[in-house]
Amino acid sequence: MKGKQTAAVKAGRRKMLAEQGPLSRAALRLRIIFPDERQIGPGKADLLEAIGRTGSISSAARELGMSYRRAWLLVDEIGKLFKRPIVTTAAGGVRGGGAALTDFGRALVTAYRRIEDRAAEAARAELIAFESDLADV
């Protein structure tokens, strides 16, 4: 199923350093590592955003080309990082199930994306002096 990922989803996992020029071929992947090797990175942020869009862990997993089990484990892992819930779930059945980001979960994703943007800007500012020396790769 990984082959079914859309180009937009794949591109969303990397923060491009520039829109044009040699640095447009460079990307930043930011991962914040907490104690016990628990972490938040672009994949978990993408998953949380997809849950917010689709209202479902299984739909989000399909959209990202991962198994439901993998998505559930990632949601569980990120949920253990914080005291407040990130995602709320409702059991399936006749009415169907579902999942939603909590206000705290939305704020977390927004903060992660803001950090990612700032880090990409800092990297671009530092690397711009070397842009003319980049080899064509």
SULWO-V121645 format. One record per residue. RES is the residue in three letters. SS is DSSP state (H for helix, E for strand, L for the rest). PHI is phi in whole degrees, 0 to 359 (999 if undefined). Layout:
<<RES:SS:PHI> <RES:SS:PHI>>
This chain:
<<MET:L:999> <LYS:H:300> <GLY:H:292> <LYS:H:269> <GLN:L:297> <THR:L:283> <ALA:H:300> <ALA:H:296> <VAL:H:293> <LYS:H:298> <ALA:H:294> <GLY:H:295> <ARG:L:281> <ARG:L:234> <LYS:E:268> <MET:E:292> <LEU:L:277> <ALA:L:206> <GLU:L:273> <GLN:L:213> <GLY:L:83> <PRO:H:304> <LEU:H:289> <SER:H:290> <ARG:H:268> <ALA:L:256> <ALA:E:223> <LEU:E:246> <ARG:L:239> <LEU:L:258> <ARG:L:230> <ILE:E:258> <ILE:E:254> <PHE:L:259> <PRO:H:307> <ASP:H:63> <GLU:H:61> <ARG:L:282> <GLN:E:210> <ILE:E:237> <GLY:L:218> <PRO:H:297> <GLY:H:294> <LYS:H:291> <ALA:H:297> <ASP:H:300> <LEU:H:297> <LEU:H:297> <GLU:H:297> <ALA:H:294> <ILE:H:297> <GLY:H:299> <ARG:H:287> <THR:H:266> <GLY:L:74> <SER:L:202> <ILE:H:291> <SER:H:293> <SER:H:294> <ALA:H:297> <ALA:H:299> <ARG:H:301> <GLU:H:301> <LEU:H:267> <GLY:L:73> <MET:L:235> <SER:L:285> <TYR:H:300> <ARG:H:301> <ARG:H:299> <ALA:H:299> <TRP:H:298> <LEU:H:297> <LEU:H:293> <VAL:H:298> <ASP:H:297> <GLU:H:298> <ILE:H:290> <GLY:H:295> <LYS:L:281> <LEU:L:284> <PHE:L:236> <LYS:L:285> <ARG:L:266> <PRO:L:291> <ILE:L:261> <VAL:E:231> <THR:E:251> <THR:E:231> <ALA:E:233> <ALA:L:297> <GLY:L:287> <GLY:L:130> <VAL:L:301> <ARG:L:278> <GLY:L:81> <GLY:L:260> <GLY:E:157> <ALA:E:212> <ALA:E:213> <LEU:E:283> <THR:L:283> <ASP:H:303> <PHE:H:297> <GLY:H:297> <ARG:H:297> <ALA:H:296> <LEU:H:296> <VAL:H:296> <THR:H:299> <ALA:H:296> <TYR:H:301> <ARG:H:296> <ARG:H:294> <ILE:H:299> <GLU:H:301> <ASP:H:298> <ARG:H:294> <ALA:H:294> <ALA:H:296> <GLU:H:296> <ALA:H:297> <ALA:H:296> <ARG:H:299> <ALA:H:300> <GLU:H:285> <LEU:H:271> <ILE:H:303> <ALA:H:295> <PHE:H:258> <GLU:H:302> <SER:H:291> <ASP:H:263> <LEU:L:290> <ALA:L:283> <ASP:L:286> <VAL:L:240>>
